């Protein structure tokens, strides 16, 4: 079992109501969410849980090896062009060395995947920096079981932190590998409050989460639809697309398959056909953006109604602008 030197708890800085507002606004601002998401979704109750993270400080001694590449330019004779040409080549050489440094990492209790821990670490560090110092306090530490897989992730994380500090020579590097020893000097368990909100739409379940302190950044699973034109709008401009394709094809036939007819006519047809397709693409994009705008207007209407039903603070002008802004 790992030695834990200190337990620290962070108090919630945001209410469940504020978290709910942020979730709903974040869903509304996403272009991919359907217009009826607020009228047809069933939102559950907000729950507040504690996520435990291990903050580790360690001294690492590392041995590493890799291949380093050095670029250079050389001249050669090109038999095709019958001239001297210049090309860039890379010379690869083996390289190895040793390194040692003090490192630190943050890993969720129960984590078993190194890449996921590395990806999440930045957000947790930002959260710790933004959380108010008066809401951080030492607490009584209950026994927390840390699996051998999590211990392995922590040590691998520390090794990778040390290797990332190594300045490798050359223009390129590949086949990187390293091993070493990790001497843990201090470990803390930080209990971080986290809000969770589950909801369903179209028979599918989704979840939104956020740390209950700091900037309360929302991570939300959301249903998505592909922004496109409705059938009536598509019918208005589809003849332009069809005619453009037909005229361009006829132009190709005239210009390349039957040049005796008049290849100039063929080229003119090609230009006209391509021009019609460009106009079609422009109109398609214009109508699609209009649909996205209408979609957001509908979501804002349903959102304002839902906020009122839940007795939550109405949208501010800046929040409305953030939802409707073009992306």
Secondary structure, 3 states (H helix, E strand, C coil): CCCCCEEEEECCCCCHHHHHHHHHHHHHHCCCCCCCHHHHCEECCCEEEEEEEEEEEEEEEEEEEEEEEEEEEEEEEECCCCEEEEEEEEEEEEEEEEEEEEEEEEEECCCCCHHHHHHHHHHHHHHHHHCCHHHEEECCCCCCCCCHHHHHHHHHHHHHHHHHCCCCCCCEEEEEEEEEEEEEEEEEEEEEEEEEEEEEECCEEEEEEEECCCCCCCEECCCCCCCCCCHHHHHHHHHHHHHHHHHHHHHHHHHHHCHHHHHHHHHHHHHHHHHHHHHHHHHHHHHHHHHHHHHHHHHHHHHHHHHHHCCCCCCCHHHHHHHHCCC
